Amino acid sequence: MSSMATSRGRRYTAKTHGDIVVGGFKQLWHLNLLCDTRLRVQEETFHVHRCFLAASSQYFYSMFSEGVQENAQDEVELCGVTAKGFEALLDYAYTGSVVISATNLQEVLEAAAHLQYNELQEFCAQYLKDEVNIDNCLQFLKMAEMYELADCQKKTMHFILQNFIPIAQNEDFQDISLELLCAFLKDDALRAESELEVFKVAIKWLNMKPERRASAKQVLHLVRYGLIDTEQIDEVYTEPLMLADGCQDILQASLSYHMKLFKQPIMDLPLSRMRDYEPSLLILGAGYLDNTLSTHMMAARFKDGRLKDFELLCPKKERQYFACVAIVNDFVYVVGGQNAMAGDGSNATSNVFRYNPRDDKWLQISSMTVPRTHFALVALSTCLIAVGGKHNRIALSSAEKYDFVTNQWIQIASLPATVFSHAGCANGNKVYISGGCCGDDFTDQMHCYDTGHDGWQLKSPMNQSRGYHVMISHENKILACAGNTDAGDRRDVLNTESYDVELDQWTVLSPAPLGQSEAPAVKCANKVYVLGGYSWDIHSFQDIIQSFDLEKRVWEPTEVVLPEAMTGVVATYVNLPVRMYNEHKAS
């Protein structure tokens, strides 16, 4: 009971009043007392209370309201529903509960939709989501579409995509429409151990009926041939349907993609787009406090805009420290760095590796012309550019670019002076380099490289000299943060700066809470994550991850930390197939 004061006195309300009234009607219905009309459905007759049904459904309100013909009839015939479906609906109307099963689902849903019992429809939709499995999912999808259950349709579709190959082995899969098959094949969420399995599903469906072969091009161009291993691709080339009208172009594009191994990242074709992936923060190398180097890859997923905990993935053949990373259409380039922990550049390497997460394979490509560590690497649309760094304890001013087509590195214009421990990024089709160590001092200088003129231009300096820092490009701005500087003793640089490429102007932003040097920065959506590194203020390796919001322009705390303190981290943002995480859990 509850009460409240009103202008007429105090109003008391019984919380159970509605339940008592409904319970009373339920009892009257079970005893067939005071029923005032009969509803005939198919061959069965149901005794009901008009006012109760009118109160529970707009359909019955209209049927029994004054002036409507049915209001004067003792018995009304209901069309558009079955007796079984209506019996379950009446049970729900009088009791508020209903038993839904595979044997009555279709009829209950039909009755609920026709007689406008929205909550009962929601119960049916929940049943579809709760009970979906490999055997019934296609039927459930059809029902969800028929009755416009959008959320149910979305979740059932996702279930099918995540279990596509076993579902495709069912007989009823061969009866799906061309439009539905194409919807499956074009969806990024489709999960399969191999794209060759997807190809075979498409071929089987096309061969099931002779008239379907006319749709071969429409279906087969949705298969992502770039995801098929080169060892398996012959099965595609020898398939007779690939010789059908229009399919030769698909075959030629597939051949071209697999033959042009080094050019693949810039071909950016639909046939190589990854399936069933998760945005991830991938760590490919690092140095630990005990002077050992990481031997495994590890990754953390981005879910709902938040970074999750790190998971250990597969081991790597190469140990990398202070290497630079570039991403080109989800191909990961790991360039240079060191194969041992030494700060003088004596262990610098010129090796370059390309990692393809689509098939979890590494490819060693042409080495740089000069071994480099503590350098900057930037990805442009047509090339990679490596600038400065250290080799054999000597600072470098040279720069070089990698051509994706020729798989060759060639020298480009050098910087005006030697520099190492600097930061670099691209904005538009230009390369920006800031800070670093020139001679014995850290610098505040900013240089810009224009690929069209093969030359460097000096820009406005930062407000703070720094090295071992990071730069991130965002729209027409460049963020510079972290690092350290030499002010008698090495000290962390906490201040954050933003450079406007159009105004050639730096603006000081909010400082970072903690110092990080020798730490990479990874951008995901509108946030920058700075990982691990070394703090000169407390002389310690770090396991922290600090986050900077590019829209709010403030630092925010993160709940996730690295698995252990590490520096010289080799990390990037990349899409990873979900199976990589699943394989780790299974091992």
RODO-2510 file (C-alpha; in nm, 4 decimals, decimal comma):
residues 587
     n   res          X          Y          Z
     1     m     0,0000     0,0000     0,0000
     2     s     0,1099     0,3559    -0,0685
     3     s    -0,0439     0,6946     0,0037
     4     m    -0,0079     1,0565    -0,0946
     5     a    -0,1734     1,3832     0,0034
     6     t    -0,4102     1,5462    -0,2475
     7     s    -0,6310     1,8569    -0,2461
     8     r    -0,9271     1,6352    -0,1598
     9     g    -0,7563     1,4377     0,1143
    10     r    -0,5119     1,1454     0,1220
    11     r    -0,5173     0,8931    -0,1623
    12     y    -0,4387     0,5295    -0,0782
    13     t    -0,3314     0,2875    -0,3503
    14     a    -0,3220    -0,0920    -0,3351
    15     k    -0,0218    -0,2190    -0,5270
    16     t    -0,1796    -0,5616    -0,5775
    17     h    -0,5156    -0,4380    -0,7046
    18     g    -0,4368    -0,5047    -1,0711
    19     d    -0,3151    -0,8564    -0,9964
    20     i    -0,6325    -0,9298    -0,7994
    21     v    -0,8558    -0,8149    -1,0858
    22     v    -0,6634    -1,0131    -1,3468
    23     g    -0,6597    -1,3142    -1,1152
    24     g    -1,0358    -1,2870    -1,0790
    25     f    -1,0895    -1,2859    -1,4553
    26     k    -0,8517    -1,5809    -1,4843
    27     q    -1,0627    -1,7799    -1,2358
    28     l    -1,3874    -1,6853    -1,4101
    29     w    -1,2391    -1,7926    -1,7427
    30     h    -1,1252    -2,1299    -1,6087
    31     l    -1,4708    -2,1894    -1,4603
    32     n    -1,6429    -2,0592    -1,7760
    33     l    -1,8411    -1,8113    -1,5655
    34     l    -1,9875    -1,4795    -1,6862
    35     c    -1,8381    -1,5247    -2,0338
    36     d    -2,0414    -1,3090    -2,2705
    37     t    -1,9296    -1,4149    -2,6166
    38     r    -1,7853    -1,7046    -2,8114
    39     l    -1,4954    -1,6881    -3,0553
    40     r    -1,4810    -1,9556    -3,3238
    41     v    -1,1360    -2,0361    -3,4594
    42     q    -1,1205    -2,3076    -3,7237
    43     e    -1,3283    -2,5914    -3,5739
    44     e    -1,2967    -2,4855    -3,2080
    45     t    -1,4999    -2,2470    -2,9947
    46     f    -1,3616    -2,0372    -2,7069
    47     h    -1,5717    -1,8681    -2,4352
    48     v    -1,4343    -1,5273    -2,3377
    49     h    -1,5132    -1,1967    -2,1651
    50     r    -1,5503    -0,9116    -2,4129
    51     c    -1,4473    -0,6332    -2,1778
    52     f    -1,1352    -0,8209    -2,0678
    53     l    -1,0137    -0,8873    -2,4220
    54     a    -1,1032    -0,5324    -2,5284
    55     a    -0,8888    -0,4004    -2,2433
    56     s    -0,5937    -0,6182    -2,3413
    57     s    -0,5847    -0,5658    -2,7194
    58     q    -0,6602    -0,2832    -2,9609
    59     y    -0,7837    -0,5457    -3,2078
    60     f    -1,0520    -0,6719    -2,9693
    61     y    -1,1349    -0,3199    -2,8534
    62     s    -1,2224    -0,2320    -3,2117
    63     m    -1,4105    -0,5581    -3,2600
    64     f    -1,6302    -0,5217    -2,9507
    65     s    -1,6744    -0,1458    -2,9370
    66     e    -2,0160     0,0089    -2,9904
    67     g    -2,1335     0,0263    -3,3490
    68     v    -1,9222    -0,2606    -3,4744
    69     q    -2,1175    -0,5596    -3,6092
    70     e    -1,9405    -0,8176    -3,3921
    71     n    -2,0582    -0,6372    -3,0786
    72     a    -2,4113    -0,7689    -3,1284
    73     q    -2,3172    -1,1267    -3,2115
    74     d    -2,3065    -1,4095    -2,9599
    75     e    -2,0442    -1,5910    -3,1641
    76     v    -1,7721    -1,4334    -3,3740
    77     e    -1,5508    -1,6125    -3,6228
    78     l    -1,1824    -1,5216    -3,6072
    79     c    -0,9838    -1,5552    -3,9287
    80     g    -0,6100    -1,5319    -3,9844
    81     v    -0,5116    -1,7412    -3,6807
    82     t    -0,5098    -2,1085    -3,5883
    83     a    -0,6852    -2,2714    -3,2940
    84     k    -0,3533    -2,3779    -3,1442
    85     g    -0,2104    -2,0280    -3,1717
    86     f    -0,5244    -1,8635    -3,0318
    87     e    -0,5416    -2,1049    -2,7382
    88     a    -0,1883    -2,0039    -2,6363
    89     l    -0,2756    -1,6363    -2,6842
    90     l    -0,5805    -1,6661    -2,4567
    91     d    -0,3681    -1,8382    -2,1956
    92     y    -0,1320    -1,5412    -2,2089
    93     a    -0,4136    -1,2828    -2,2051
    94     y    -0,5748    -1,4246    -1,8912
    95     t    -0,2621    -1,5383    -1,7017
    96     g     0,0247    -1,3204    -1,8252
    97     s     0,2324    -1,6276    -1,9072
    98     v     0,2569    -1,8607    -2,2016
    99     v     0,4373    -2,1781    -2,3036
   100     i     0,6161    -2,1400    -2,6369
   101     s     0,7762    -2,4373    -2,8077
   102     a     0,9055    -2,5363    -3,1464
   103     t     0,5670    -2,6945    -3,2219
   104     n     0,3557    -2,3821    -3,1616
   105     l     0,5976    -2,0930    -3,2176
   106     q     0,4853    -2,0074    -3,5702
   107     e     0,1156    -2,0141    -3,4785
   108     v     0,1580    -1,8154    -3,1552
   109     l     0,3612    -1,5507    -3,3352
   110     e     0,1024    -1,5348    -3,6117
   111     a    -0,1800    -1,4890    -3,3585
   112     a     0,0106    -1,2279    -3,1564
   113     a     0,0868    -1,0228    -3,4671
   114     h    -0,2638    -1,0483    -3,6130
   115     l    -0,4484    -0,9742    -3,2864
   116     q    -0,2033    -0,7023    -3,1803
   117     y    -0,0586    -0,8522    -2,8619
   118     n     0,2760    -0,6772    -2,8748
   119     e     0,4202    -0,8207    -2,5551
   120     l     0,3387    -1,1731    -2,6693
   121     q     0,5246    -1,0949    -2,9911
   122     e     0,8200    -0,9904    -2,7779
   123     f     0,8022    -1,3248    -2,5952
   124     c     0,8123    -1,5036    -2,9300
   125     a     1,1057    -1,2906    -3,0409
   126     q     1,2874    -1,3762    -2,7193
   127     y     1,2206    -1,7450    -2,7833
   128     l     1,3742    -1,7077    -3,1288
   129     k     1,6866    -1,5554    -2,9742
   130     d     1,7043    -1,8044    -2,6862
   131     e     1,6493    -2,1212    -2,8867
   132     v     1,8266    -2,0500    -3,2153
   133     n     2,0600    -2,3284    -3,3234
   134     i     2,2297    -2,4631    -3,6329
   135     d     1,9259    -2,6646    -3,7380
   136     n     1,6519    -2,4021    -3,6994
   137     c     1,8295    -2,0705    -3,7609
   138     l     1,7262    -2,0325    -4,1254
   139     q     1,3611    -2,0921    -4,0368
   140     f     1,3911    -1,8481    -3,7455
   141     l     1,5444    -1,5853    -3,9733
   142     k     1,2510    -1,6210    -4,2116
   143     m     1,0025    -1,5728    -3,9258
   144     a     1,1901    -1,2712    -3,7930
   145     e     1,1786    -1,1118    -4,1385
   146     m     0,8112    -1,1974    -4,1930
   147     y     0,7003    -1,0365    -3,8661
   148     e     0,9519    -0,7510    -3,8820
   149     l     1,1328    -0,8432    -3,5601
   150     a     1,4364    -0,6271    -3,6341
   151     d     1,6468    -0,7072    -3,3280
   152     c     1,5711    -1,0767    -3,3576
   153     q     1,6538    -1,0687    -3,7283
   154     k     1,9869    -0,9000    -3,6561
   155     k     2,0866    -1,1506    -3,3877
   156     t     1,9771    -1,4525    -3,5896
   157     m     2,1707    -1,3225    -3,8886
   158     h     2,4778    -1,2832    -3,6691
   159     f     2,4363    -1,6403    -3,5403
   160     i     2,4237    -1,7721    -3,8963
   161     l     2,7304    -1,5741    -4,0004
   162     q     2,9268    -1,6965    -3,6986
   163     n     2,8328    -2,0591    -3,7749
   164     f     2,8169    -2,0287    -4,1511
   165     i     3,0037    -2,3407    -4,2641
   166     p     2,8164    -2,6001    -4,0511
   167     i     2,4826    -2,4316    -4,1298
   168     a     2,5643    -2,4419    -4,5011
   169     q     2,5839    -2,8220    -4,4796
   170     n     2,2134    -2,8453    -4,3899
   171     e     1,9713    -2,9392    -4,6663
   172     d     1,7509    -2,6327    -4,6155
   173     f     2,0477    -2,4054    -4,6846
   174     q     2,0229    -2,5048    -5,0497
   175     d     1,6734    -2,3532    -5,0593
   176     i     1,7740    -2,0018    -4,9530
   177     s     1,7270    -1,7203    -5,2002
   178     l     1,9979    -1,5658    -5,4147
   179     e     1,9548    -1,2395    -5,2241
   180     l     2,0077    -1,4066    -4,8861
   181     l     2,3142    -1,5989    -5,0036
   182     c     2,4667    -1,2765    -5,1345
   183     a     2,3873    -1,1035    -4,8046
   184     f     2,5810    -1,3764    -4,6223
   185     l     2,8797    -1,3670    -4,8571
   186     k     2,9244    -0,9900    -4,8525
   187     d     2,9118    -0,9622    -4,4720
   188     d     3,2406    -0,9011    -4,2876
   189     a     3,1129    -1,0982    -3,9863
   190     l     3,1040    -1,4284    -4,1788
   191     r     3,3243    -1,6786    -3,9956
   192     a     3,5090    -1,9612    -4,1689
   193     e     3,8353    -2,1389    -4,1042
   194     s     3,9207    -2,0887    -4,4698
   195     e     3,7757    -1,8727    -4,7454
   196     l     3,8055    -2,1808    -4,9656
   197     e     3,5201    -2,3282    -4,7595
   198     v     3,3130    -2,0203    -4,8413
   199     f     3,3933    -2,0654    -5,2101
   200     k     3,2816    -2,4298    -5,1972
   201     v     2,9524    -2,3324    -5,0305
   202     a     2,8848    -2,0850    -5,3114
   203     i     2,9698    -2,3414    -5,5811
   204     k     2,7458    -2,6061    -5,4228
   205     w     2,4505    -2,3645    -5,4092
   206     l     2,5010    -2,2606    -5,7731
   207     n     2,5231    -2,6215    -5,8905
   208     m     2,2096    -2,7296    -5,7015
   209     k     1,9798    -2,5996    -5,9799
   210     p     2,0805    -2,5411    -6,3430
   211     e     1,9039    -2,2031    -6,3596
   212     r     2,1195    -2,0704    -6,0763
   213     r     2,4350    -2,0800    -6,2868
   214     a     2,3249    -1,7621    -6,4594
   215     s     2,3915    -1,5915    -6,1246
   216     a     2,7485    -1,7245    -6,1005
   217     k     2,9147    -1,3852    -6,1427
   218     q     2,6838    -1,2172    -5,8905
   219     v     2,7639    -1,4828    -5,6302
   220     l     3,1290    -1,5604    -5,6977
   221     h     3,2508    -1,2009    -5,7007
   222     l     3,1563    -1,1866    -5,3294
   223     v     3,4102    -1,4543    -5,2367
   224     r     3,7318    -1,3019    -5,1008
   225     y     3,9948    -1,4835    -5,3013
   226     g     4,2758    -1,2860    -5,1427
   227     l     4,2049    -1,4733    -4,8186
   228     i     4,2611    -1,8142    -4,9792
   229     d     4,6080    -1,9582    -4,9226
   230     t     4,8274    -1,9824    -5,2292
   231     e     4,8525    -2,3580    -5,1633
   232     q     4,4735    -2,3877    -5,2039
   233     i     4,4041    -2,1371    -5,4795
   234     d     4,4372    -2,3988    -5,7566
   235     e     4,0979    -2,5378    -5,6503
   236     v     3,9492    -2,2039    -5,7511
   237     y     4,1270    -2,1834    -6,0844
   238     t     4,0164    -2,5346    -6,1859
   239     e     3,6478    -2,4850    -6,0990
   240     p     3,4396    -2,4973    -6,4233
   241     l     3,1999    -2,2261    -6,3035
   242     m     3,4893    -1,9791    -6,2918
   243     l     3,4869    -1,9938    -6,6718
   244     a     3,1247    -1,8753    -6,6902
   245     d     3,0390    -1,5392    -6,8444
   246     g     3,1738    -1,2573    -6,6308
   247     c     3,3719    -1,4834    -6,3990
   248     q     3,6926    -1,4570    -6,6016
   249     d     3,7420    -1,1049    -6,4660
   250     i     3,7141    -1,2398    -6,1118
   251     l     3,9654    -1,5101    -6,1943
   252     q     4,2067    -1,2591    -6,3453
   253     a     4,1828    -1,0266    -6,0436
   254     s     4,2488    -1,3180    -5,8103
   255     l     4,5509    -1,4312    -6,0137
   256     s     4,6885    -1,0784    -6,0190
   257     y     4,6497    -1,0383    -5,6438
   258     h     4,8312    -1,3611    -5,5605
   259     m     5,1102    -1,2987    -5,8120
   260     k     5,1840    -0,9408    -5,6977
   261     l     5,2886    -1,0414    -5,3496
   262     f     5,4627    -0,7192    -5,2451
   263     k     5,1976    -0,4913    -5,3955
   264     q     4,9079    -0,6547    -5,2115
   265     p     4,8768    -0,3912    -4,9337
   266     i     4,8089    -0,1072    -5,1780
   267     m     4,5800    -0,3067    -5,4075
   268     d     4,3095    -0,2728    -5,1378
   269     l     4,0598    -0,4917    -5,3202
   270     p     3,7318    -0,6243    -5,1765
   271     l     3,8663    -0,9733    -5,2445
   272     s     4,1302    -0,9259    -4,9707
   273     r     3,9145    -0,7592    -4,7050
   274     m     3,9357    -0,9423    -4,3751
   275     r     3,6398    -1,1306    -4,2294
   276     d     3,5329    -1,1767    -3,8668
   277     y     3,7861    -0,9407    -3,7141
   278     e     3,8218    -0,7312    -3,4019
   279     p     3,9952    -0,3933    -3,3743
   280     s     4,3009    -0,4632    -3,1621
   281     l     4,6099    -0,3170    -3,0049
   282     l     4,8891    -0,5502    -3,1157
   283     i     5,2298    -0,5701    -2,9461
   284     l     5,4973    -0,7341    -3,1605
   285     g     5,8062    -0,6781    -2,9484
   286     a     5,9473    -0,5146    -2,6357
   287     g     6,2336    -0,5135    -2,3893
   288     y     6,1940    -0,6189    -2,0275
   289     l     6,3578    -0,5156    -1,7028
   290     d     6,5835    -0,8236    -1,7035
   291     n     6,7298    -0,7188    -2,0432
   292     t     6,5434    -0,9916    -2,2323
   293     l     6,3294    -0,9345    -2,5405
   294     s     5,9718    -1,0437    -2,6012
   295     t     5,9277    -1,3682    -2,7947
   296     h     5,5483    -1,3571    -2,8340
   297     m     5,2879    -1,1342    -2,9850
   298     m     5,0161    -1,0113    -2,7521
   299     a     4,6983    -0,8205    -2,8244
   300     a     4,4098    -0,6454    -2,6550
   301     r     4,0720    -0,5949    -2,8178
   302     f     3,8866    -0,2667    -2,8441
   303     k     3,5251    -0,3297    -2,7365
   304     d     3,2621    -0,0572    -2,7121
   305     g     3,5308     0,2081    -2,7224
   306     r     3,7268     0,0512    -2,4354
   307     l     4,0545    -0,1367    -2,4316
   308     k     4,0306    -0,4880    -2,2870
   309     d     4,2977    -0,7002    -2,1179
   310     f     4,5928    -0,8316    -2,3162
   311     e     4,6019    -1,1889    -2,4388
   312     l     4,9111    -1,3826    -2,5389
   313     l     4,9124    -1,4866    -2,9046
   314     c     5,1510    -1,6946    -3,1139
   315     p     5,5314    -1,6762    -3,0806
   316     k     5,7454    -1,4861    -3,3320
   317     k     6,0637    -1,5939    -3,5065
   318     e     6,2306    -1,2551    -3,4707
   319     r     6,2882    -1,0626    -3,1500
   320     q     6,2380    -0,6918    -3,2042
   321     y     6,3194    -0,3922    -2,9882
   322     f     6,2821    -0,0277    -3,0863
   323     a     6,1598    -0,1380    -3,4287
   324     c     5,9217     0,0939    -3,6105
   325     v     5,5772    -0,0130    -3,7266
   326     a     5,3603     0,0995    -4,0171
   327     i     5,0112    -0,0174    -4,1126
   328     v     4,8887    -0,0321    -4,4711
   329     n     4,5381    -0,1781    -4,5118
   330     d     4,5888    -0,4126    -4,2177
   331     f     4,9280    -0,5331    -4,3389
   332     v     5,1814    -0,4706    -4,0615
   333     y     5,5346    -0,3611    -4,1526
   334     v     5,7959    -0,4057    -3,8793
   335     v     6,1124    -0,2225    -3,9787
   336     g     6,4631    -0,1987    -3,8350
   337     g     6,5211    -0,1645    -3,4629
   338     q     6,7534    -0,3822    -3,2585
   339     n     6,7937    -0,7509    -3,1857
   340     a     6,9395    -0,6832    -2,8400
   341     m     6,8927    -0,4214    -2,5686
   342     a     7,1639    -0,1593    -2,6162
   343     g     7,1147     0,2153    -2,6207
   344     d     7,4043     0,3060    -2,8505
   345     g     7,2654     0,1596    -3,1735
   346     s     7,5349    -0,1058    -3,1970
   347     n     7,2742    -0,3757    -3,2559
   348     a     7,0761    -0,1897    -3,5218
   349     t     6,9259    -0,3970    -3,8008
   350     s     6,8050    -0,3206    -4,1514
   351     n     6,5632    -0,6148    -4,1594
   352     v     6,2049    -0,5573    -4,2688
   353     f     5,9177    -0,7968    -4,2059
   354     r     5,5576    -0,7834    -4,3201
   355     y     5,2900    -0,9499    -4,1112
   356     n     4,9561    -1,0450    -4,2643
   357     p     4,6956    -1,1146    -3,9934
   358     r     4,4585    -1,2624    -4,2539
   359     d     4,6633    -1,5816    -4,2637
   360     d     4,8869    -1,5153    -3,9597
   361     k     5,2016    -1,5276    -4,1738
   362     w     5,5273    -1,3326    -4,1779
   363     l     5,7145    -1,2364    -4,4933
   364     q     6,0659    -1,0967    -4,4947
   365     i     6,0933    -0,8294    -4,7628
   366     s     6,3803    -0,6149    -4,8897
   367     s     6,6001    -0,4686    -4,6183
   368     m     6,6633    -0,0980    -4,5754
   369     t     6,9807     0,0387    -4,7319
   370     v     7,1053     0,1310    -4,3837
   371     p     7,0495    -0,0439    -4,0479
   372     r     6,8507     0,1882    -3,8213
   373     t     6,7305     0,2053    -3,4631
   374     h     6,5753     0,4983    -3,2747
   375     f     6,4449     0,6271    -3,6101
   376     a     6,1068     0,7300    -3,7503
   377     l     5,8933     0,5352    -3,9974
   378     v     5,5930     0,6836    -4,1757
   379     a     5,3414     0,5199    -4,4112
   380     l     5,2148     0,7165    -4,7115
   381     s     4,9711     0,5995    -4,9773
   382     t     5,2442     0,4773    -5,2129
   383     c     5,5467     0,4126    -4,9937
   384     l     5,7065     0,3852    -4,6506
   385     i     5,9600     0,6473    -4,5443
   386     a     6,2348     0,5837    -4,2866
   387     v     6,4198     0,8829    -4,1455
   388     g     6,7336     0,9277    -3,9339
   389     g     6,8168     0,7051    -3,6391
   390     k     7,1348     0,5372    -3,5185
   391     h     7,3705     0,2742    -3,6554
   392     n     7,6978     0,1580    -3,5011
   393     r     7,6799     0,4333    -3,2386
   394     i     7,6559     0,6974    -3,5150
   395     a     7,3549     0,9257    -3,5607
   396     l     7,2064     0,9390    -3,9108
   397     s     7,0584     1,2135    -4,1268
   398     s     6,9781     0,9897    -4,4230
   399     a     6,6263     0,8961    -4,5286
   400     e     6,4899     0,6306    -4,7624
   401     k     6,1602     0,5098    -4,8990
   402     y     6,0174     0,1667    -4,9702
   403     d     5,8283     0,1125    -5,2950
   404     f     5,5449    -0,1410    -5,2587
   405     v     5,5517    -0,2239    -5,6288
   406     t     5,9237    -0,2900    -5,6743
   407     n     5,9957    -0,4142    -5,3207
   408     q     6,2986    -0,1844    -5,3070
   409     w     6,4318     0,0826    -5,0724
   410     i     6,5850     0,3918    -5,2319
   411     q     6,7560     0,6928    -5,0772
   412     i     6,5673     1,0242    -5,0656
   413     a     6,6723     1,3712    -4,9506
   414     s     6,8511     1,3653    -4,6154
   415     l     6,7585     1,5757    -4,3159
   416     p     6,9645     1,8933    -4,2665
   417     a     7,1308     1,7356    -3,9607
   418     t     7,1713     1,3985    -3,7928
   419     v     6,8988     1,3022    -3,5491
   420     f     6,7809     1,0022    -3,3497
   421     s     6,5078     0,9366    -3,0906
   422     h     6,2802     1,1707    -3,2872
   423     a     5,9116     1,1177    -3,3706
   424     g     5,7355     1,1131    -3,7057
   425     c     5,3923     1,0908    -3,8635
   426     a     5,2100     1,1659    -4,1874
   427     n     4,9464     1,4312    -4,2450
   428     g     4,8024     1,4394    -4,5923
   429     n     5,0829     1,3258    -4,8199
   430     k     5,3557     1,4931    -4,6154
   431     v     5,5932     1,3587    -4,3526
   432     y     5,6528     1,5487    -4,0281
   433     i     5,9548     1,4878    -3,8030
   434     s     5,9948     1,6529    -3,4625
   435     g     6,2435     1,6634    -3,1777
   436     g     6,5027     1,3980    -3,1115
   437     c     6,8678     1,4222    -3,0263
   438     c     7,0961     1,6335    -3,2476
   439     g     7,4550     1,5977    -3,1372
   440     d     7,4515     1,6074    -2,7572
   441     d     7,1274     1,8008    -2,7169
   442     f     6,7572     1,7395    -2,7573
   443     t     6,5911     1,9642    -3,0145
   444     d     6,2551     2,1329    -3,0530
   445     q     6,2758     2,1471    -3,4329
   446     m     6,0039     2,0293    -3,6712
   447     h     6,0761     1,9349    -4,0332
   448     c     5,8330     1,8529    -4,3134
   449     y     5,9071     1,6334    -4,6163
   450     d     5,7131     1,6863    -4,9379
   451     t     5,7205     1,3814    -5,1660
   452     g     5,6525     1,6019    -5,4677
   453     h     5,9735     1,8031    -5,4208
   454     d     6,1969     1,5504    -5,2398
   455     g     6,3066     1,8054    -4,9848
   456     w     6,2748     1,9007    -4,6187
   457     q     6,1297     2,2277    -4,4924
   458     l     6,1807     2,3680    -4,1423
   459     k     5,8547     2,4429    -3,9587
   460     s     5,7724     2,6212    -3,6336
   461     p     5,9495     2,4580    -3,3385
   462     m     5,7762     2,2827    -3,0517
   463     n     5,7390     2,4669    -2,7232
   464     q     5,9506     2,1991    -2,5557
   465     s     6,2652     2,0188    -2,6660
   466     r     6,2151     1,6458    -2,6364
   467     g     6,3190     1,3052    -2,7638
   468     y     6,1970     0,9449    -2,7347
   469     h     5,8461     1,0907    -2,7724
   470     v     5,5540     1,0231    -3,0073
   471     m     5,3493     1,2072    -3,2687
   472     i     4,9972     1,1209    -3,3841
   473     s     4,8087     1,2786    -3,6750
   474     h     4,4400     1,3637    -3,6321
   475     e     4,2540     1,5610    -3,8993
   476     n     4,4636     1,8754    -3,9622
   477     k     4,6432     1,8525    -3,6278
   478     i     4,9470     1,6642    -3,5008
   479     l     4,9749     1,5647    -3,1355
   480     a     5,3204     1,5501    -2,9722
   481     c     5,3467     1,3974    -2,6261
   482     a     5,5612     1,1940    -2,3849
   483     g     5,9401     1,1670    -2,4129
   484     n     6,2167     1,3268    -2,2107
   485     t     6,4599     1,6157    -2,2313
   486     d     6,8032     1,7089    -2,1015
   487     a     6,7916     1,9781    -1,8330
   488     g     7,1084     1,8969    -1,6447
   489     d     6,9619     1,5541    -1,5756
   490     r     6,7283     1,3623    -1,8029
   491     r     6,3705     1,4513    -1,7083
   492     d     6,0292     1,3343    -1,8270
   493     v     5,8397     1,5752    -2,0501
   494     l     5,4797     1,5852    -1,9333
   495     n     5,3447     1,8688    -2,1445
   496     t     5,1381     1,7847    -2,4528
   497     e     5,1379     1,9941    -2,7690
   498     s     4,9189     2,0166    -3,0775
   499     y     5,0479     2,1374    -3,4146
   500     d     4,8147     2,2938    -3,6716
   501     v     4,9482     2,1996    -4,0169
   502     e     4,7594     2,4851    -4,1844
   503     l     4,8648     2,7600    -3,9420
   504     d     5,2143     2,6199    -3,8715
   505     q     5,1473     2,6800    -3,5049
   506     w     5,1891     2,4818    -3,1810
   507     t     4,9435     2,4943    -2,8893
   508     v     5,0168     2,3608    -2,5409
   509     l     4,7515     2,1214    -2,4065
   510     s     4,6955     1,9546    -2,0693
   511     p     5,0009     1,7694    -1,9324
   512     a     5,0208     1,3929    -1,9008
   513     p     4,9821     1,2601    -1,5441
   514     l     5,2932     1,0389    -1,5706
   515     g     5,6124     1,0395    -1,7727
   516     q     5,6783     0,7881    -2,0511
   517     s     5,9789     0,7693    -2,2833
   518     e     6,0648     0,5034    -2,5415
   519     a     5,6914     0,4289    -2,5565
   520     p     5,4790     0,3888    -2,8705
   521     a     5,1471     0,5624    -2,9263
   522     v     4,8498     0,3897    -3,0859
   523     k     4,5445     0,5738    -3,2159
   524     c     4,1991     0,4159    -3,2014
   525     a     3,9001     0,6287    -3,3060
   526     n     3,9391     0,9546    -3,1143
   527     k     4,1825     0,8288    -2,8508
   528     v     4,5586     0,7897    -2,8315
   529     y     4,7106     0,5206    -2,6099
   530     v     5,0726     0,5521    -2,4916
   531     l     5,2160     0,2166    -2,3818
   532     g     5,4753     0,1382    -2,1184
   533     g     5,8183     0,2877    -2,1694
   534     y     6,0614     0,4328    -1,9189
   535     s     6,0208     0,7151    -1,6676
   536     w     6,3334     0,9229    -1,6089
   537     d     6,1779     1,0958    -1,3093
   538     i     6,1463     0,7706    -1,1149
   539     h     6,4086     0,5706    -1,3128
   540     s     6,1739     0,2816    -1,3790
   541     f     6,0287     0,0701    -1,6578
   542     q     5,6536     0,1270    -1,6920
   543     d     5,3525    -0,1014    -1,7344
   544     i     5,1032     0,1856    -1,7563
   545     i     4,8809     0,2764    -2,0501
   546     q     4,7805     0,6422    -2,0628
   547     s     4,4980     0,7628    -2,2851
   548     f     4,4509     1,1036    -2,4485
   549     d     4,1088     1,2019    -2,5836
   550     l     4,1610     1,3874    -2,9128
   551     e     3,8173     1,5505    -2,9040
   552     k     3,8171     1,6612    -2,5396
   553     r     4,1949     1,7235    -2,5557
   554     v     4,2522     1,5820    -2,2079
   555     w     4,4273     1,2798    -2,0570
   556     e     4,2036     1,0083    -1,9164
   557     p     4,2790     0,7078    -1,6942
   558     t     4,2649     0,3543    -1,8337
   559     e     4,1918     0,0422    -1,6338
   560     v     4,4179    -0,1773    -1,8467
   561     v     4,7929    -0,2129    -1,7911
   562     l     5,0576    -0,4041    -1,9842
   563     p     5,1218    -0,7637    -1,8730
   564     e     5,4512    -0,6394    -1,7276
   565     a     5,6726    -0,3321    -1,7355
   566     m     5,8394    -0,2925    -2,0756
   567     t     6,0145    -0,0383    -2,2953
   568     g     6,1027    -0,0102    -2,6628
   569     v     5,7566    -0,1523    -2,7287
   570     v     5,6718    -0,2366    -3,0898
   571     a     5,2956    -0,1827    -3,1139
   572     t     5,0187    -0,0800    -3,3501
   573     y     4,6426    -0,0633    -3,3995
   574     v     4,5226    -0,3296    -3,6429
   575     n     4,2245    -0,5515    -3,7171
   576     l     4,2883    -0,9112    -3,6102
   577     p     4,0784    -1,2173    -3,7013
   578     v     3,8788    -1,3435    -3,4037
   579     r     4,0198    -1,6906    -3,4616
   580     m     4,3620    -1,5690    -3,3451
   581     y     4,2174    -1,5068    -3,0004
   582     n     4,0179    -1,8312    -3,0084
   583     e     4,3219    -2,0366    -3,1073
   584     h     4,5105    -1,8920    -2,8126
   585     k     4,2312    -1,9928    -2,5729
   586     a     4,2222    -2,3437    -2,7168
   587     s     4,5993    -2,3944    -2,6893
***
